[in-house]
């Protein structure tokens, strides 16, 4: 293994085979098994030496002195990063058994998807309900209220968001006319956009365009843009749709009450923190392994999640929660298929 931490081809092959053997059997693996079952083109002695170097790097360890090796959290991480970098193929639509059709209500869509994914994965499924920040802006208005400015936004469904902004216009400014001008400018650029889209707008370009209205008006833009961006950010997630608890309890890792009770307690009492952990827009799939999870009771588990969308905007997440000894390639494909189904049901892409 080089100074950069890169694995050689043989080290990658041995790590991959060790993970896949342990996931399939739950048993530590030795060098002879790797050579014969996984057809690694090296002698048992060479494979043992490679496993020793992987152990020194913290990727493998021996659960007891006379056993073979099993992957550590870091070993799982290297394996999963390899899977994601390789571009694990997206699974086809879930058709065996088919995801139910004709579900009219959102809650039904989420629960049906969660139940089927739990059956296919044998693990716990977590689905966040859609964030309201997917609502689209219909109209924006600015009104002077004493020495402050009220910002009111009307969204789809006639829901209204409002707040007061601190702005001190110069004495010579006719405030109502100025606010009407700013409102017209923003409505032109923002009408029809989802609140979540607003945080990704090129606000610097808009402010440069707005400069033609007068430098004194530009002083209103910073508090305005900050508030609109804040409204577009994810809010505290609503409680999760959870399925598959019974199936998960049949996993060997969850047979002992001391291992499963902390996980169940998190699912019961920490749904907001867990839901926030699922939200991500920077990667197609997020895999959180063992001690990478900030929720300490989840250190015996891995969490595989991806976002689902509505009208092309990410609004929620689908996740699989299971023991670290899980078939990661299959789980990644399943959450992608589940998210695609929910997105399609919501009219997303």
MOLIN-V552675 format. One record per run of one state. SS is the DSSP state (~ for helix, > for strand, _ for the rest). FROM is the first residue (numbers start at 1). LEN is the number of residues. Records with the same first field share a line. If there is no record, write none. Layout:
SS = FROM-LEN, FROM-LEN
//
This chain:
_ = 1-8, 26-3, 30-1, 38-6, 57-3, 63-6, 72-1, 87-8, 96-2, 99-7, 122-2, 129-3, 135-1, 146-2, 159-1, 166-9, 191-3, 199-4, 214-1, 233-7, 244-1, 249-3, 255-2, 270-1, 279-7, 293-3, 311-2, 324-4, 346-4
~ = 9-17, 31-7, 44-13, 73-14, 106-16, 132-3, 156-3, 175-16, 195-4, 203-11, 215-18, 245-4, 252-3, 257-13, 271-8, 290-3, 296-5, 328-18
> = 29-1, 60-3, 69-3, 95-1, 98-1, 124-5, 136-10, 148-8, 160-6, 194-1, 240-4, 286-4, 301-10, 313-11
//
